[in-house]
Amino acid sequence: MSNTIFHSEINGSRAICFDTGLNEQDFARAGLSRLLMQRGIVARNAGDGAGKLETWKCEGVVKQNERMIVWGADFTDSAESASFDALLADDNQKDVALDAVRRWIKARVMMGDAPASSERNVSLAPGATLIDKKGSLFFPPGLLATRCFEAENAVLEKKERFVHPDLEGKAADAWALACMLYRMFCDTDAFLSKDSITIHQDMREGVFFPPRFVKPGIDRQFDDLIKRAFSKRRADHPDLEEWRRFLEERDASNEPKRFDSFFHALAPIEAEKIEKEKNNFIKKSGFSVKTRRFLTKNSVIVLGTAIAVVVVGLLIGSVVYDRSKAPNTKGMTPAEVVQAYYTAFSALDHEFMQNAALRKAGKADIDVAVRLYALDRVRQAYQMNAIQEQPSIIKAQDWLDSGGRPVAAEEFVFGVTDLRVTPDDQDESDGEVSFRVRYNIWATDHGDTEAQPQTTLMPSVQARIDEIRLVLYKGSWRIAEIQRLQG
């Protein structure tokens, strides 16, 4: 239970109460009398594996300690009930929590299959979901539960870390379940940011730490299910039924597996391998997430000033782009095309990159170059009357040559260094060749500069290995495919 959702006695009867944290005037001013129309759901445990759903409703409002309390009949006749967030965090009740989660799945499946749609308005947050000693579960109205979280400044911890901002219905149920299981199995939350905006961004982008790195020796199937559950591809997400089959696996005595059964001891060589994978993951994911978010954040500037830039362009005259003069690979050898492609990437020469590649080859790199190029041009437009000693986007090689020191927070180091091109297939007679390309890609680490403002930042590096295939197309060697083997 929590400070704002609790059992009490109202008018001589047991009640479940919701402390809104508001006095009588503020309650009325906010129009929260509408909360009395909200409905909750009680999932009864019949004891024979079956169950039934009952509708719970608010029955009134009382004033206690100058705060307005919404109440309804208690869902349990036992002394107390436990909230799911408390169970998930209790290291001494892992098997109790595991059994509660199994019951939670059955209840949500029943609710999802029910013909009425009112159950979709009940809370998914584990901080509001209660279970009694008989195994019956109570899902309070969503708006009422959120109001209570707000009253104790606990919305982030009790709701946002578990509820996806975009998913609905059974997909939302499966997501919340994955978050609860991560909390229970890993002893930490999957999404740890300190504000809801970043948490939602992490959820949408699938930014989390794999369980096998948090708890080495954890069940590999669990690790895989979590990886799929938090994937950006919603088609990958396991549904409640798949989670149920996993959690209800039986042991040798045909009993449901205990919590400890989902872990195994690691041999030293296996532990060393996982530690190495963990370090590589931290290095890779930190680089890609921060760089992507830097671009996303600054894209707002690009979009917001696009019209102004166009207007200025019209006033000073426009230049019609002549495609016949566009940079291309005509006359280049395959090795020269590869070299020129990565040189163009450092220079943000997206026009050459687009003309050097066929169809969607290198699309991710080209998109980065386009966005950084646009960002740089917009910054130049803002600063057209200022004298710039150096560009806001600095080539990585130039930065290294100058000493590789931290740069000003408003500057961005980017580019390819240490390029090594190794031929794989040099037979040009069939109109196709391939290369193995190793290089380092640099970008300034703009991580949490808003939370902790800094005047200087240190660029970070990521080692990459690409396998690049070229074909002879209309008399010129062009890049047909880039496979990223590392980075």
C-alpha positions in Angstrom: 0.0 0.0 0.0 1.0 3.6 -0.3 0.4 6.8 1.6 -2.4 7.8 -0.7 -4.1 4.5 -1.5 -5.1 2.6 1.6 -7.6 0.5 3.5 -9.9 2.2 6.0 -13.3 2.2 7.5 -16.1 4.5 6.2 -19.6 4.5 7.7 -18.8 1.3 9.6 -17.7 -0.7 6.5 -14.3 -1.6 5.1 -13.3 0.8 2.3 -10.5 1.3 -0.1 -9.5 5.0 -0.1 -7.8 7.4 -2.5 -6.2 10.5 -1.0 -6.4 13.2 -3.7 -4.1 15.5 -1.7 -6.4 18.5 -2.3 -8.5 20.5 0.1 -12.2 21.0 -0.5 -11.9 24.2 -2.5 -9.1 22.9 -4.8 -11.0 19.6 -5.3 -14.1 21.5 -6.4 -12.1 24.0 -8.5 -10.4 21.2 -10.4 -13.8 19.6 -11.2 -12.6 16.3 -9.7 -16.1 15.2 -8.7 -15.9 13.5 -12.1 -13.7 10.9 -10.5 -16.8 9.5 -8.8 -17.9 8.3 -12.2 -14.8 6.2 -12.7 -14.8 2.4 -12.6 -12.3 -0.1 -11.5 -11.9 -3.9 -11.9 -11.6 -6.7 -9.4 -10.3 -10.0 -10.7 -11.4 -12.7 -8.3 -9.3 -15.8 -7.7 -11.8 -18.7 -7.6 -9.2 -21.1 -6.3 -9.8 -23.7 -9.0 -7.7 -22.0 -11.7 -10.7 -20.0 -12.9 -11.6 -16.5 -12.1 -14.2 -13.8 -12.6 -14.2 -10.0 -13.1 -16.3 -7.6 -11.0 -16.8 -3.9 -11.5 -15.7 -1.6 -8.7 -17.1 1.9 -8.4 -16.5 5.0 -6.2 -19.1 5.5 -3.6 -18.4 8.9 -2.2 -16.0 11.6 -1.0 -15.0 12.3 2.6 -12.7 15.0 4.2 -9.9 13.8 6.3 -7.2 16.0 7.7 -8.4 18.8 5.3 -7.9 16.6 2.3 -10.6 15.1 0.1 -10.6 11.3 0.0 -12.5 9.3 -2.7 -13.6 5.9 -1.5 -15.4 2.8 -2.5 -16.1 -0.7 -1.0 -13.0 -2.6 -0.2 -12.3 -5.4 -2.6 -10.9 -7.7 0.1 -12.1 -8.9 3.5 -8.6 -9.7 4.6 -6.7 -7.3 6.8 -4.4 -5.8 4.2 -3.3 -6.1 0.6 0.0 -5.5 -1.2 0.8 -3.2 -4.0 2.7 -4.6 -6.9 5.5 -2.0 -6.8 6.2 -3.1 -3.2 6.2 -6.8 -4.1 8.6 -6.2 -7.1 11.0 -4.3 -4.9 11.0 -6.8 -2.0 14.1 -9.1 -2.2 12.6 -11.4 0.5 9.4 -12.2 -1.4 10.6 -13.0 -4.9 8.5 -16.2 -5.2 5.4 -14.4 -3.8 5.9 -11.6 -6.4 6.4 -14.2 -9.2 3.1 -15.9 -8.2 1.4 -12.5 -8.1 2.7 -11.7 -11.6 1.3 -15.0 -12.9 -2.1 -14.0 -11.5 -1.7 -10.5 -12.9 -1.3 -12.0 -16.4 -4.4 -14.2 -16.1 -6.4 -11.2 -14.9 -5.2 -8.9 -17.8 -6.0 -11.7 -20.3 -9.5 -12.0 -18.9 -10.0 -8.2 -19.0 -8.7 -8.1 -22.6 -11.1 -10.8 -23.6 -14.1 -9.2 -21.9 -16.7 -7.6 -24.2 -16.9 -4.4 -22.2 -14.3 -1.7 -22.9 -14.4 0.0 -19.5 -11.4 -2.1 -18.3 -9.2 -0.2 -20.6 -9.6 2.8 -18.3 -8.2 1.1 -15.3 -4.7 1.7 -14.1 -1.8 -0.3 -15.4 0.6 1.2 -12.9 2.0 -1.4 -10.4 1.9 1.3 -7.7 -1.9 1.2 -7.9 -2.5 -2.5 -8.5 -3.3 -4.4 -5.3 -3.4 -8.1 -4.5 -4.9 -9.7 -1.4 -3.9 -12.9 0.4 -6.5 -14.9 -1.6 -4.9 -13.9 -4.9 -7.7 -11.4 -5.9 -6.4 -8.3 -7.8 -7.7 -4.8 -7.8 -7.1 -2.4 -10.7 -8.4 1.1 -9.7 -9.6 3.7 -12.1 -6.7 5.2 -14.1 -7.4 8.8 -13.5 -8.0 8.3 -9.8 -4.7 6.4 -9.3 -2.8 9.1 -11.2 -4.3 11.8 -9.0 -3.0 9.9 -6.0 0.5 9.6 -7.5 0.5 13.3 -8.1 -0.5 13.9 -4.5 2.7 12.1 -3.3 4.9 13.2 -6.1 5.3 9.6 -7.3 4.0 9.6 -10.8 7.5 8.9 -12.3 8.3 6.0 -10.0 4.9 4.4 -9.8 3.6 4.9 -13.3 5.8 6.4 -16.0 8.6 3.8 -15.6 6.1 1.1 -16.4 3.5 2.5 -18.9 4.4 3.1 -22.5 3.2 6.6 -23.8 1.8 5.3 -27.1 0.7 1.7 -26.7 -2.9 0.7 -25.8 -4.9 -2.4 -25.0 -3.1 -5.8 -24.9 0.1 -4.3 -26.3 0.2 -1.9 -23.3 -0.4 -4.8 -20.9 2.5 -6.7 -22.3 4.8 -3.7 -22.1 3.9 -3.0 -18.5 4.5 -6.7 -17.7 8.0 -6.6 -19.2 8.8 -3.5 -17.1 7.6 -5.2 -13.9 9.5 -8.4 -14.6 12.6 -6.4 -15.4 12.2 -4.7 -12.0 11.8 -8.0 -10.2 14.5 -10.0 -12.0 17.1 -7.2 -12.2 16.5 -5.3 -9.0 16.3 -2.1 -10.9 14.1 -0.4 -13.4 14.6 -0.8 -17.2 14.1 3.0 -17.8 16.0 5.0 -15.2 16.0 8.6 -16.5 14.9 11.3 -14.0 12.2 12.9 -16.1 9.2 11.5 -18.0 10.1 13.1 -21.3 13.4 11.2 -21.5 11.8 8.0 -20.2 9.2 8.1 -23.0 12.0 8.8 -25.5 14.0 5.8 -24.1 10.9 3.6 -24.4 10.2 4.7 -28.0 13.8 4.2 -29.1 14.3 0.9 -27.1 17.1 2.3 -25.0 17.7 0.0 -22.0 20.4 -2.2 -20.5 20.0 -5.9 -21.3 19.3 -8.1 -18.3 22.2 -10.4 -18.9 24.5 -7.5 -18.2 22.7 -6.4 -15.1 22.4 -10.0 -13.7 25.0 -12.3 -15.3 23.6 -15.8 -15.2 20.0 -14.8 -15.8 17.9 -17.0 -18.0 18.8 -16.4 -21.6 15.2 -16.8 -22.7 14.2 -14.1 -20.3 16.9 -11.9 -21.7 15.7 -12.5 -25.2 12.0 -11.8 -24.3 13.0 -8.5 -22.7 15.1 -7.6 -25.8 12.0 -8.2 -28.0 9.6 -6.6 -25.6 11.5 -3.3 -25.7 12.3 -3.4 -29.4 11.4 -0.4 -31.5 9.7 -2.9 -33.8 6.3 -3.5 -32.2 5.8 -6.6 -34.3 8.7 -8.2 -32.2 6.9 -7.6 -28.9 5.9 -10.9 -27.1 2.3 -11.0 -26.0 0.9 -11.9 -22.7 0.4 -15.5 -23.7 4.1 -15.9 -24.6 5.1 -14.4 -21.3 2.6 -16.7 -19.5 4.1 -19.8 -21.1 7.6 -18.7 -20.1 6.7 -17.9 -16.4 4.6 -21.1 -15.9 7.3 -23.5 -17.0 7.4 -26.5 -14.7 10.4 -27.9 -12.8 11.3 -31.6 -12.4 8.6 -32.2 -9.8 6.0 -30.6 -12.1 5.7 -27.5 -9.9 5.9 -23.9 -11.2 9.5 -22.9 -11.4 10.7 -20.9 -8.4 12.4 -17.6 -8.8 15.9 -18.9 -8.3 15.4 -21.4 -11.1 15.7 -18.6 -13.6 19.3 -18.0 -12.7 22.4 -20.2 -13.1 26.0 -20.0 -11.9 28.5 -18.8 -14.5 31.9 -20.4 -15.3 34.8 -17.9 -15.1 35.3 -18.0 -18.9 31.5 -17.3 -19.5 31.5 -14.5 -16.9 34.6 -12.9 -18.6 32.8 -13.1 -22.0 29.7 -11.4 -20.7 31.8 -8.7 -19.1 33.5 -8.0 -22.4 30.1 -7.9 -24.2 28.8 -5.5 -21.5 31.7 -3.1 -22.0 31.3 -3.1 -25.8 27.6 -2.5 -25.4 28.1 0.4 -23.1 30.5 2.0 -25.5 28.4 1.4 -28.6 25.0 2.3 -27.2 26.1 5.4 -25.4 27.7 6.8 -28.5 24.8 6.1 -30.9 22.0 7.2 -28.5 23.7 10.5 -27.6 24.6 11.3 -31.2 21.1 10.5 -32.4 19.6 12.7 -29.7 21.9 15.6 -30.5 20.7 15.5 -34.1 17.0 15.1 -33.1 17.3 18.0 -30.6 18.9 20.3 -33.1 16.5 19.2 -35.9 13.9 21.4 -34.2 16.1 24.4 -35.0 16.4 23.2 -38.6 12.7 22.7 -39.0 11.8 25.9 -37.1 14.0 28.1 -39.3 13.5 26.4 -42.6 10.9 28.9 -43.8 13.0 31.8 -42.9 16.0 30.4 -44.7 13.9 29.8 -47.8 12.6 33.4 -47.7 16.1 34.8 -47.4 17.2 32.5 -50.3 14.4 33.8 -52.5 15.3 37.4 -51.7 19.0 37.0 -52.6 18.3 34.8 -55.6 18.1 31.0 -56.1 20.5 28.7 -57.9 18.9 25.9 -59.9 20.8 22.7 -59.3 22.3 21.2 -62.5 22.3 17.5 -62.0 24.7 17.0 -64.9 27.3 18.8 -62.7 26.5 16.8 -59.6 29.5 14.9 -58.0 29.6 11.4 -59.2 31.9 8.3 -59.4 32.6 8.5 -63.1 36.1 7.5 -63.9 36.9 6.3 -60.4 38.2 2.8 -59.5 36.2 0.8 -56.9 38.8 1.6 -54.2 38.7 5.3 -55.0 34.9 5.2 -54.7 35.1 3.7 -51.3 37.8 6.2 -50.1 35.8 9.1 -51.5 32.6 7.9 -49.9 34.0 8.0 -46.4 35.9 11.3 -47.1 32.5 12.7 -48.1 30.9 11.4 -44.9 33.5 13.4 -42.9 32.9 16.5 -45.0 29.1 16.1 -44.8 29.0 15.9 -48.6 25.7 14.1 -48.8 25.3 14.9 -52.5 28.3 12.8 -53.4 27.3 10.0 -50.9 23.9 9.8 -52.5 25.3 9.7 -56.0 27.9 7.1 -55.0 25.3 4.8 -53.6 22.4 2.9 -55.2 18.9 2.7 -53.8 19.1 2.5 -49.9 22.8 1.7 -49.6 24.3 3.7 -46.7 21.0 5.4 -46.0 21.6 5.8 -42.2 25.0 7.5 -42.8 23.5 9.7 -45.6 20.7 10.8 -43.3 23.2 11.8 -40.6 25.2 13.8 -43.1 22.1 15.5 -44.4 20.9 16.5 -41.0 24.3 17.7 -39.8 24.8 19.7 -43.0 21.4 21.3 -42.6 22.1 22.1 -39.0 25.4 23.7 -39.9 23.9 25.9 -42.6 21.1 27.1 -40.2 23.7 28.0 -37.6 25.6 29.9 -40.3 22.4 31.7 -41.2 22.0 32.7 -37.6 25.5 33.9 -37.4 25.9 35.5 -40.8 26.9 38.9 -39.3 29.4 37.3 -36.8 33.0 36.5 -37.5 33.5 32.7 -37.0 37.0 31.6 -36.1 36.1 28.0 -36.9 33.0 26.2 -38.1 30.4 24.9 -35.5 30.9 21.4 -36.9 34.6 20.4 -36.8 36.1 17.6 -38.9 37.4 14.9 -36.5 40.7 14.7 -38.2 41.2 18.4 -37.9 40.3 18.2 -34.3 42.8 15.4 -33.7 45.5 17.2 -35.6 45.0 20.2 -33.3 45.6 18.2 -30.2 42.3 16.5 -29.5 41.2 18.6 -26.6 37.7 19.2 -25.2 35.6 21.5 -27.4 33.1 24.3 -26.5 29.6 23.0 -25.8 28.2 24.8 -28.8 30.6 23.0 -31.2 30.3 19.5 -32.6 33.2 17.3 -33.7 32.3 14.8 -36.3 33.9 12.6 -38.9 35.9 9.5 -40.0 39.5 8.8 -39.0 42.0 5.9 -39.3 40.3 4.6 -42.5 41.6 1.2 -43.7 40.2 -0.3 -46.9 41.0 -4.0 -47.5 39.9 -5.7 -50.8 37.8 -8.9 -50.4 36.8 -9.6 -54.0 38.9 -7.8 -56.7 37.6 -9.7 -59.7 35.9 -6.9 -61.8 35.0 -9.2 -64.7 31.6 -10.0 -63.2 30.9 -6.3 -62.6 31.0 -6.7 -58.8 33.7 -6.2 -56.1 33.8 -5.9 -52.3 35.9 -4.5 -49.6 36.3 -4.7 -45.8 36.5 -1.2 -44.3 37.7 -0.4 -40.8 37.6 3.1 -39.3 36.7 5.2 -36.3 33.7 7.5 -36.2 33.9 10.5 -33.9 31.1 12.7 -32.4 30.9 15.1 -29.5 29.2 13.6 -26.4 26.3 15.9 -25.7 24.7 13.4 -23.2 23.0 15.2 -20.3 24.2 18.8 -20.9 20.8 20.3 -20.0 20.8 18.5 -16.6 24.4 19.3 -15.9 25.5 22.3 -18.1 29.1 22.2 -19.3 31.3 24.7 -21.0 33.4 22.1 -22.7 32.8 18.6 -23.9 35.0 15.7 -25.0 34.2 13.9 -28.3 33.8 10.1 -28.1 34.8 7.5 -30.7 33.3 4.3 -32.0 35.2 1.7 -33.9 33.4 0.4 -37.0 33.8 -2.4 -39.5 31.8 -2.2 -42.8 31.5 -4.8 -45.5 30.9 -2.8 -48.7 29.9 -4.2 -52.1 30.1 -2.2 -55.4 28.7 -2.9 -58.8 29.3 -1.5 -62.2 26.3 0.6 -63.0 25.9 2.6 -66.2 29.6 2.7 -66.7 30.5 3.8 -63.1 31.3 1.9 -60.0 28.6 2.5 -57.4 28.0 1.2 -53.9 25.2 -1.4 -53.9 25.3 -2.5 -50.2 26.9 -1.6 -46.9 26.7 -4.1 -44.1 27.8 -2.8 -40.7 29.6 -5.7 -39.0 30.6 -3.6 -36.0 29.6 -0.3 -34.6 
